[in-house]
Every structure is written in structure tokens, then in C-alpha cells.
Amino acid sequence: MSVERLTARQESVLRAITDAIADTGDAPTIREIGRRVGLSSTGSVAYQLGRLEKLGLISRNGRHWRSLRLAQ
């Protein structure tokens, strides 16, 4: 089993999520994550979130990213 390393972009998205949850207690929206990491495309943010979810670093309830949680 190979361990996939995070890209710099994935690390910044994960850090943005962590910081937003620490600041507000809630998961950020895709647009909020984009603003924090300098991505204007919501599709790009969603792609990075999908990769983090596949790696098991975040999870979500249902289809909405707003329900995302950090992995334990």
C-alpha cells in the first residue's frame, strides 16, 4: 500500500478548513475555502476536497461540503 503525500494546495485547503472550524465552530463553504487559499474556481476547491476525502482526511454527511468534518 503506497502512502500518497499531500500537495501544497491540499495542505493549504486542509489548513483552511482546520482554521475555519477553529474560528467559527462550523465547516467553511466552498467559496470560503477558495477565498482562504486563493482559488476563485469552486470546481477547483471541490476537486481538492474530493481528493482529501479519498485520502480519508475529511468526511461529509450527504452530498454537501458544508457538512464536512475532519477525520479523527
N, C-alpha and C positions, 0 to 999 in steps of 0.2 A: 504494500500500500504506500503510495507516494504522498507526501505532505506538500500541499500546494501553498506557496508563500503568497502573502498579500502584496498587491501592487501598492504603490504610493497613493494612488487615487482611492483604492479600497480602504487603506488605513485612514485617510482623511475623512472618508464617509463614515466609517465606524466611529472615529473620534467625534465627528459632528453629532452623531446620534447619541453617544455617551454624554457629551456636553449638554445637549438639549434636554435630555432626560434629567440630568443633574440640576439644570437651571429651572425647568418648569414642572418636572414630575411626569410629563407626558411625552410620548414619541413625537418627533417632528413630522411635518408633512414633507412630501417630496420637494416642493418648492422651497421650504425652509432649509432642507438639507442642501439643495442646489445653491442657495444664497451663501450658506456657510462654507461651501467648498469651491465656489466659483464656477459652477456649471449652470448654464441657462436652460439647457435642454432637460425637460423632465424625463424624457426617454433614456438619456444617459444616466441619470440618477437611478431610475428604475432598473436599468441593466446592472449597475453596480450593486444595488440592493439584492437583486436576484442572485448574483454571484456570491454575496455574503451569506445569503440564505442557503444556497447549495453547500457552502463550506460549513454550515452549522453554527455560524457566529451570531445569527439573528433568526428569529422566527416571527410568524404573524398568525393571527386568528382570522380566517376567512381570506378574502381577496384584497382587502385594503391595507396599504402600507402603514397607515396611521395606527394600526393595531400592532405594529412590530414591537418586539421585545428582544432584549439582549439575551444570548444563550447563557445558561447558568454555568 
